[in-house]
Amino acid sequence: MKKTIVLCVGFLLFASVQYSIAQDTYADMILWNGHIITVDAENSIAQAVAVKDSLILAVGTNAEMAQYQGPATEMRNLNGRTVTPGMIDAHLHLMYYGQAENDFLNLRHCNTIAEVVDAIAERVQETSPGEWINGDGFFKLDDMRIPTRYDLDPVSPNNPVFLASQGGHYGSANSEALRIAGIDAGTVNPVGGIVEKDSITGEPNGLFWNHPAMDLVRRYATVFDEDELVADVLFAQELCLVTGITSFQDVNSRGISRMMGYYKAVDSLKIRGYILFTIERPQDVDNCLNHLFIYQGPWLSLMGDKFLLDGQPPTSYTYEYHPGPSWDMPTWDVDSLETAVKRLHRAGHQIAFHCMGDHAIDLALDMIEKAQQDTFRLDHRHRLEHCMIPTDEALDRIKELGVIVSLQPITIYDSAQFYLGFWGEDRARRFMPMRSLLDRGIPVALGTDFPTVSRIAPKYTLWSACLRKSETGHILGVEECVTIQEALYAHTMGSAYAAFEENVKGSIEPGKYADMVVWSDDLYSIPLNSLKDVAVLSTIVAGTVYNNPNVNVEHEYEATRPSGFRLYQNYPNPFNAATKITFEIPVRSHVQVAILNIKGQLLQRVMDENCLAGRYTIVYDAGDLPSGIYLIRMKTERTLDTRRMVVLK
């Protein structure tokens, strides 16, 4: 059995070092005695960072930062904890998550159509006749099909119902919703959308594919007011804080009302936002140019626009057949798309393209190339969102055109089998090729696409980028795995660059925003598979510390010296392979830490040493220890303390 000991001695270094500096350079807060991954150009590691006026004042050793300690400086002893720059999610639908939780009927818990129907029936009992029921989040139903109006009608005869899938690119309506929207056998498919019809009767069956078709019904559904949308944003940002996200990029903000919801929330934001206005029809270009303006601020930025060129895998625009409702249909008329892209490009907007299929990716590149030929811009930073199955030729064009690629690796874990079912093994070998992109020098930003996927925490994004493991344990394209250093860079500096913010975000360097994350483990040294198990202890935005109330560890970095003898509960607990045993002592002591069986019999001593005052962490490897309940015992000359630990294998 192996052990690793991390020593964190709480001596008062800062009180012993004196410098003559002007009082106005004193820091508001100093994080010291830590392992600070700066993600600067040299990827250097520091011990301490000083913060003043919401910005990073200085970074360096404990002794170097001591000169910035003044009478009112808040001192936080990291006790060896790891700090990284704040995590920037490059593709996160923040407001939509708030709406899904607060305003819609949440169907994410449903596994079958029967469960979806039961949820609607229950909502009908609480809803007045004629009132719309908007549902959201059904996905991967065990029935292997999508609810139709024939499923929904029996429980909702007097209420119009519209349900959006978890990814938001297809949905279902009942007969009452179809009646209100005037959709019948004579309804023709809008450009880029499909109103599915019964193959025998020719009547619509209630299924709608892609936004142009879904909007035929959704425009009649409930319109949410801007105050409700503000509440949704403020609700959703709390989840970001506990996962380490300090900035989000919502690259699919649909409609002026949603844009105004973000604007009105700006004074109450705790995390920083960047939004792109969705262009879904030619008239949206006029709405954007006449009613919105490009703005970049410390808390909210509007930098451009978003086009959707295909849907999710069932309607992905590909060169070869797949078994979805459509494989050879983009969501835009190509001539109209070219006109719209050129107008926005000329206006100086950044443009992002939702493109999953290989044909959609090439269409986006065609549009960028034509826009550049029309009006050359040196640093446009146009983006491809998802870029699921690009060809090698497309990768070369991405490099040549100076395009940024925004990836969401956690979809490999959540949905690999779903994608394989449509694209097959051959095309899946090209799936989200991060290694190939980086090897070509193409800028990559990382995000989640939450709530399209079920996991928002950056640790899962980093883990997926490094290992590319599916929910079933299948490794999808092992040759496209990247290192943790590359993944962390893409999730911080890469995402900052994708928003023209690399000079103020993405690394821990003087002059940048004081946005950081305090982690339970060193992301660079733990096994890659353990990345998904690390905990965010605190998220720091503009120098304000938000402690995570959900982690089962003490925020020990807040204390400057131990106040007594204490053995903390090990973490994680239960665990499989390794866990952390942490204790603190206020004075020099002889410490014995041992593992006992449930009867109190000694199995192993993991520490038997004289220790200085401070806090200590032992990384304990359970080795061949079988599943069961065990005791951790800490013994000193003055105290005896025990904790229970559970091994599950």
Residue, then its C-alpha position, 0 to 999 in steps of 0.5 A: m500500500k502506498k501513501t503520499i503525505v502533503l505537509c502544510v505548516g501554518f507558521l506566520l510567514f507574513a508577520s515576519v517579513q516587512y517591506s516598505i511599500a505605499q499603503d495604497t498597494y496593500a492587497d484586499m486578499i492574499l491566498w498563500n501557501g498554495h499550489i497555484i496553476t497560473v496557466d500563463a505562457e510558461n504554465s508556471i506554478a506559484q505559491a501565492v496570489a494577491v488581489k486588489d480592487s477585484l483584480i489580480l495584483a501580483v503572483g509569486t512566492n509567499a515571501e514575494m506576496a508578503q509585501y502586499q499584506g496590510p492591516a486590513t488584508e484578508m489572509r487565506n492559508l491554502n494549506g497546499r490546496t490547488v488554485t486554477p483560473g476560473m473556469i469559462d464554459a464556452h457553450l452554456h445555456l444559462m437562462y434556458y436552464g433556469q427556464a427548464e427548472n422554473d418555467f417549464l414542466n421538467l421531464r428530465h426524470c422521465n425514462t418512458i413515454a408513460e412517465v412523460v404522459d403521467a407528468i403531463a396528466e399531473r400538470v393538467q390537474e394544476t392548469s386551467p383549461g386552455e392554458w399552455i403546458n410547456g415541457d422540456g427535457f425528454f431524452k433517451l426514452d426506453d421506448m426508443r421513440i418520441p411521444t406523438r399527439y396520440d400519446l399526449d391527447p388522452v390526458s390533455p384534451n383541453n390544454p395545448v401541450f408542446l414538449a421540447s427534447q433535452g437538446g432542444h432541436y425536436g419536440s412534440a405537440n398534442s392535437e390542441a396545440l396543432r389546432i391553435a397553430g393551424i397545422d394540418a395535413g396541408t401544412v408544408n415543411p418550412v425551410g430547414g424544418i420537418v412537420e412529421k406526418d402519418s404515412i397512411t393518413g397524411e395528418p401531422n402526428g405531432l412531431f417537429w424537427n429543427h427550430p423552423a418547424m418547432d416555431l410553427v407551434r412555439r410562437y403560440a405558446t406562453v411568452f415569458d416576461e423579462d422579469e421571469l427571465v432575469a429570475d431564471v438567470l439568477f437562479a441558474q448562476e448559483l449552480c455555476l458557482v458551486t461547480g467552479i464556473t466563473s464565466f459562461q458563454d450563451v451562444n444561442s440566445r433566442g429572441i429579443s426578450r431573452m437578450m433583454g432578460y440578460y441585460k436586466a440581470v447584469d447588476s445582479l450577476k455573480i458570474r460573467g456572461y457573454i451572449l450571441f444572438t440567434i439568427e434563425r430567419p433573414q428578418d432576425v438580421d434586421n432585428c439584430l442590427n437595428h435593436l442590439f449593439i456590440y458591447q463588451g463589459p466586465w459582467l456581460s458582453l454581446m459580441g455577435d450572432k449564432f446560426l444553426l445549420d443543422g439539428q442534433p444527430p437525427t437531423s444532422y446535415t451529412y454527406e452520406y445517409h444516416p437513419g434520422p428524419s433528414w440527413d441532406m437538409p440544412t436548416w437555412d436556404v444557402d443563398s439567404l444564409e450567405t446574405a445574412v452572414k455577409r451583412l453581420h460580418r461586415a458589421g464587425h460581428q463575431i459569428a458562431f455556427h451550430c454544425m454537427g454533420d460534416h456537410a454542415i461544417d463545410l457549409a459554415l466554412d464556405m460562409i466564412e470564406k465568402a464573408q472574408q472574400d467580401t470584407f476581409r477581417l484580420d481577427h474575426r474569430h468566427r466559431l464552429e460550435h460542436c464540429m462533431i465529425p469534420t473531415d481532414e480537409a475541413l480541419d485544414r480549412i479551419k486552420e487556414l480561415g482562422v476559425i475557433v472550434s468550441l467543443q463539449p467533450i462531456t457529450i462523449y460520456d452522455s451520448a456516444q451511443f446515441y451518436l453512433g446509432f446515427w453516424g456509425e463507427d466510421r464517421a465516429r472515428r472523426f468525432m470531436p477531434m480535439r487532438s487533431l485540432l490542437d496539433r494543427g494549432i487551431p484554437v479550441a474552447l471547451g464547454t458543456d452545452f448544459p442543459t442539453v447534457s446532464r453534467i455542468a461541472p468543468k471537472y467532467t469536461l476536463w475528464s472527458a477531454c483527457l479520456r473520451k470514455s462513454e457511459t458504457g466504458h467505450i473509448l471513442g477515438v483514443e487517438e484524440c485524447v489530450t493532456i490535462q494541461e491542454a484541457l485546462y488551457a482550453h477551458t480557461m485561456g482557450s475559452a477566453y480567447a474565443a470571446f476576445e477576453e484573453n487579456v482579462k481572463g483565463s489565467i492568473e496574472p497581474g491585471k486580470y480579473a480575480d476569478m479563480v477556483v480552489w480545488s480539493d486536489d492537484l489537477y496535474s498530479i492525480p490520475l486522469n480518471s480521478l479528475k471526475d472525483v475532485a471537489v470545488l472548495s470555493t469559486i472566486v469571482a472578482g475577489t469575492v469568495y463563494n464557498n461550496p456548501n455541497v462538498n464533504v470537506e472542510h474549507e481548511y484553507e480559510a484558517t491561518r493556524p490550527s486551533g486544536f487537535r482534529l481528525y477530519q472525515n476522510y474524503p471521498n467516503p465511501f471510496n474505491a481506490a484512494t481517499k484523503i485523510t486529513f488532520e491538524i495539530p496546534v503544537r509539535s506532536h508525535v502522530q500515529v495514524a492507523i487503519l483498523n478493522i471494525k473490531g478495532q484490530l490494527l491493520q496498518r500504520v500509515m503514519d508514525e512521525n514527529c510533526l510540526a504544528g499544522r495541517y496534514t493530508i495523507v493520500y491513502d491507497a486502499g490497495d487490496l483492502p476488501s469492501g467493508i467498514y473500517l476505522i481511521r485512528m489518529k493518536t497523539e500524546r494528548t488525544l485519540d480520535t477516530r473516524r469511520m471509512v467505507v471501502l466499496k469495490 
